[in-house]
Amino acid sequence: MDQTNPQDIQALVQELQLARNQIQTVSTQINEISLTLESLSKQDKNRPVFRAVGNLLLEVDDRNELVKELSASKETFESHLGRMVERENELRTQYDSVVSSIE
């Protein structure tokens, strides 16, 4: 940003807020998957496990496959979270630079 105007600063602040909200959302999803995986590991193998599909709860036939799917989803979310944190850091650096140029 060569010339800083209020609209640029406002856009940068909004983008930073959006990045923070997305980070919180993905972190929550990662925590939910982690809790689900932990609960599955403690669940008696003879008890049925169900999965929500739309408005239905369907019994899971292959528990190991479910664990693999959940683990893969968790890895994907963690990778995405890493990229979002990097983006937030870049935005924060830009914001700090703009603020210091105004002072």
Contacts in CASP RR format, 6 or more apart in sequence:
PFRMAT RR
TARGET T0000
AUTHOR 0000-0000-0000
METHOD contacts of the structure
MODEL  1
MDQTNPQDIQALVQELQLARNQIQTVSTQINEISLTLESLSKQDKNRPVF
RAVGNLLLEVDDRNELVKELSASKETFESHLGRMVERENELRTQYDSVVS
SIE
1 8 0 8 1.000
1 94 0 8 1.000
1 98 0 8 1.000
4 98 0 8 1.000
4 101 0 8 1.000
4 102 0 8 1.000
8 98 0 8 1.000
9 95 0 8 1.000
9 98 0 8 1.000
12 91 0 8 1.000
12 94 0 8 1.000
12 95 0 8 1.000
12 98 0 8 1.000
13 95 0 8 1.000
15 91 0 8 1.000
16 88 0 8 1.000
16 91 0 8 1.000
16 92 0 8 1.000
16 95 0 8 1.000
19 84 0 8 1.000
19 87 0 8 1.000
19 88 0 8 1.000
19 91 0 8 1.000
20 88 0 8 1.000
22 84 0 8 1.000
23 81 0 8 1.000
23 84 0 8 1.000
23 85 0 8 1.000
23 88 0 8 1.000
26 77 0 8 1.000
26 80 0 8 1.000
26 81 0 8 1.000
26 84 0 8 1.000
27 81 0 8 1.000
29 77 0 8 1.000
30 74 0 8 1.000
30 77 0 8 1.000
30 78 0 8 1.000
30 81 0 8 1.000
33 70 0 8 1.000
33 73 0 8 1.000
33 74 0 8 1.000
33 77 0 8 1.000
34 74 0 8 1.000
36 70 0 8 1.000
37 67 0 8 1.000
37 70 0 8 1.000
37 71 0 8 1.000
37 74 0 8 1.000
40 49 0 8 1.000
40 63 0 8 1.000
40 66 0 8 1.000
40 67 0 8 1.000
40 70 0 8 1.000
43 49 0 8 1.000
45 63 0 8 1.000
48 59 0 8 1.000
48 60 0 8 1.000
49 59 0 8 1.000
49 60 0 8 1.000
49 63 0 8 1.000
49 66 0 8 1.000
50 57 0 8 1.000
50 58 0 8 1.000
50 59 0 8 1.000
50 60 0 8 1.000
51 57 0 8 1.000
51 58 0 8 1.000
51 59 0 8 1.000
51 60 0 8 1.000
51 66 0 8 1.000
60 66 0 8 1.000
END
